[in-house]
Amino acid sequence: MVGEITNMATGGAKALFEQKGYDFDMAIPPVVAGKDHRIVHKSSVPKSILPFSTESGEFCVEH
């Protein structure tokens, strides 16, 4: 479900930017679930990690 919501949001954002004349490629962000994952980035630019805590559990959004 999270993947589909993300897909809808990024698709909508891309369409709005294209209407304003921006032309770029935008990848759909992946969703990683489970324990003990290691994520390796191809880019060395700084990352932002936003932690969230809900009644259903904790999660992070990384940018």
N, C-alpha and C positions, 0 to 999 in steps of 0.2 A: 504494500500500500504506500509506503514512504517513497519508494522508487517511482511509482506512478504519479504521485502528487508533485514530486520534484520534476518529473518529465513535463507535466502540465505547466508548472510555473516557469521553467526555463524556456519552454516553447512559446509561451505567451510573452515573456520578456523579449525574446529574440524577434518576434513579430512586431512588437512595439518599436524596438530599436530600428528595425528595417524600415518601418513607416517613416521614421525621422531621418532616413538617409544613411544610417550606419550600415556598413557592410563588413561582416566578420563571421568567422566560424565559431560556433559555440558548441562545445561537447556537453552531452548530458552527464551530470555528475553521477558517479557510482554510489551505491549504498552498500556498506560493509556491515554485516551483523555477526554476532557471536563473540566468543572470548579469545583472547590471546592472538589477535591479528597484528601483523607488522605491515605498515604501509610505507612504501618507499617511493619518494617523489623523483620525477625526472628533472625537475627544475630546482635551483638552489635559492629561489626568491623566498623572502620571509613568509611564513604562514600565520594565519589567525585561526585559533580554535575557540569556539564558543560552547562551553558546557551548559547543559540543561538538566534539570531534575524535575520529574513529574511523579504523579502517583503511580504511574505504570513503570517507572524506572528512570535511569539516567541515560543520556546520550550526548554526543558532541557533533557540532557542525563545524567543518573545517573549510577555510577559504584560502 
